Amino acid sequence: MPIPSHCPNPACAAHTDPETGWFRPFGSYPTQAHGTVPRFRCRTCGTTCSTQTESMHYAAKRHLPLKAIVDSLLEGASQREIGRRYGISPMTVHNAIIRLGRQAIAAQSVLLSHLCPRSRLVFDGLRSFVTSQDYPCDLTTLVDAEGETILAITHGVFRRGGRMTGKQRKRVRAKQAHWQIPHGTMSGSISTIWNELWPYLGLDPPRGPALIDTDQHRGYRRIVQRSPVYRHLRTANCAEHRTTSSLAPRNVQNPLFPVNYVDRLIRHRLREHTRETIAFGRHSAMQMYRMWIFAWDLNTRREWRVKQPEEGPHAEHGSLEVDGAHAIRQINREFFTRRVDVRGAVLPVSLEKAWRAEAVSPPIRWKAGQTGTTVRVPEYTLRDLARVA
């Protein structure tokens, strides 16, 4: 169990700059889930805390095998299958993934705060579905072209199109009459990615414009044309938007290869995005938590290339400052034991929305009159989030 690294009281000096010996032992209390838990009192303000205050198992009713759950999830196991493996209920696995998803988002915010400027970014949407194939969705992913590091992910649900049988068309109309996708959900998810491009780019006109690669999706072109920021940077020769046909061969010469590579790994490693899967996602917010677990694992735990392991993980392949690599390694050592401290980190809008579980999600039990579903966000996680400011 982790010893507290700082005082939990935001008004205390030991909260922002704790000195050695800032606390003293203050007894303990017994628990059924975690045994005897030591307590501590701050010498400056008198606030008490314990080894559970910063623990990944804070407010949990049992000690879960978090690392085993992540490894199983990224091996393509469904939540129900993970529950069978470790003798726990699917809902317990569900709650553990929410906890791990927020941990991955917090770790990503630290990674972004140590990111070096990039000269080329690529983004594209991965087509999947949520609750049923009547609700397609795009998981738009922003990737650093050099290290293939995932920088941002957004989620957008849209109406089903294409050819349908009479029975399918009737069912879709009944669902639309019961629940309508909020206007601008899909374009809003793309705009969020586009608006977050600029902090990552190294804008250096003497070396040429920074490149932003996408396919020829009409939504991308429309959003680019409306962006005053892009028009300004294009005029100053600081940035250039380049498009490539999605029908072009998906090899390493394709400018979209970095994001195509990431999409292929998502299809391979996350069960809900495998073709013709029966383990489909039932909530958009849960899809985002699982995506960020995948992204953190890819960015910081997987080698940049299988045949070139000396290059290190994706995030370290020319993407991070020196002290950033040290910070990420420290987080990885404590990823399954201590919640990541996000004080002073960068938290873009896309990460904050994922943390707050704000992705639009259609009802899964629409025949029973269900009009919406939510993923509970505990109060202590909102306090963690408030530390960013």
Secondary structure, 3 states (H helix, E strand, C coil): CCCCCCCCCCCCHHHHCCCCCCEEEEEEEEECCCEEEEEEEECCCCCEEECCCCECCCCCCCCCCHHHHHHHHHCCCCHHHHHHHHCCCHHHHHHHHHHHHHHHHHHHHHHHHCECCECEEEEEEEEEEECCCCCEEEEEEEEECCCCCEEEEEEEECCCCCCCCHHHHHHHHHHHHHCCCCCCHHHHHHHHHHHCCHHHECCCHHHCCEEEEEECCHHHHHHHHHCHHHHHHHHCCCEEEEEECCCCCCCCCCCCHHHHHHHHHHHHHCHHHCCCCCCCECCHHHHHHHHHHHHHHHHHCCECCCCCHHHCEHHHCCCECHHHHHHHHHHHHCCCCECCCCCCCCCCHHHHHHHCCCCCCCCCCHHHCCCCCCCCCCHHHHHHHHCCC
